[in-house]
Amino acid sequence: MNPGNLRRQEIDWESCTFEGSEREQLRVWSQLPLRRKLMALEEMGDMARKTIEWRVSEGLPYFDPATGELVKGRPSGRD
């Protein structure tokens, strides 16, 4: 491959802002097929459940997904 034949891509600086990044994420998400969106939502739910299980096992605070309430962790015994 000849480097001279490669076309230089312009950087879209607008996508380098928080707003631009969010817009790009929404654009990509909107183009996914429904099956892939459902798979992604299932994966996110699994990750959230595993994270809560880990936080409970470590005695860390977490938000209860059913109520939205903060569940305080057990005291660490450290000052």
C-alpha positions in Angstrom: 0.0 0.0 0.0 1.4 3.3 -1.1 1.2 6.0 1.7 0.7 8.6 -1.1 -2.5 7.0 -2.1 -4.0 7.2 1.3 -6.5 10.1 1.7 -5.9 12.1 4.9 -9.0 12.1 7.0 -10.1 15.4 8.6 -10.6 15.5 12.3 -14.1 16.4 13.3 -13.3 18.6 16.3 -17.0 19.0 17.0 -17.2 15.4 18.1 -14.3 16.0 20.6 -16.6 17.9 23.0 -19.0 16.4 25.5 -22.0 17.4 23.4 -20.4 16.1 20.2 -19.4 12.8 21.8 -22.9 12.3 23.1 -24.3 13.1 19.7 -22.0 10.6 18.1 -23.0 7.9 20.6 -26.6 8.5 19.9 -26.0 8.4 16.1 -24.2 5.0 16.4 -26.9 3.6 18.8 -29.7 4.7 16.5 -28.1 2.7 13.6 -27.9 -0.5 15.5 -30.5 -3.2 14.7 -33.1 -3.9 17.4 -31.6 -7.4 18.2 -28.2 -5.8 19.0 -29.8 -3.0 21.1 -31.7 -5.7 23.1 -28.4 -7.7 23.6 -26.6 -4.6 24.7 -29.4 -3.8 27.3 -29.2 -7.3 28.6 -25.4 -7.1 28.9 -25.7 -3.7 30.8 -28.3 -5.2 33.2 -26.0 -8.2 33.8 -23.1 -5.9 34.5 -25.2 -3.8 36.9 -26.3 -6.9 38.8 -22.8 -8.2 39.1 -21.5 -4.8 40.3 -24.2 -4.6 43.0 -23.4 -8.2 44.1 -19.7 -7.3 44.3 -20.4 -4.1 46.3 -22.7 -6.0 48.7 -20.0 -8.6 49.2 -17.4 -5.9 49.9 -19.7 -4.0 52.2 -19.8 -1.0 50.0 -22.7 1.4 49.5 -24.9 1.0 46.4 -28.2 2.2 45.0 -31.1 -0.3 45.2 -32.3 -0.6 41.6 -35.9 -1.3 42.7 -36.3 1.7 45.0 -33.5 4.1 44.0 -32.5 4.4 47.6 -28.9 4.5 48.8 -28.0 1.4 50.8 -25.2 2.1 53.1 -22.4 -0.4 53.3 -21.2 -2.0 56.5 -18.6 0.0 58.5 -15.0 -0.9 57.5 -13.6 -0.6 61.0 -10.9 1.7 59.7 -10.6 5.4 60.8 
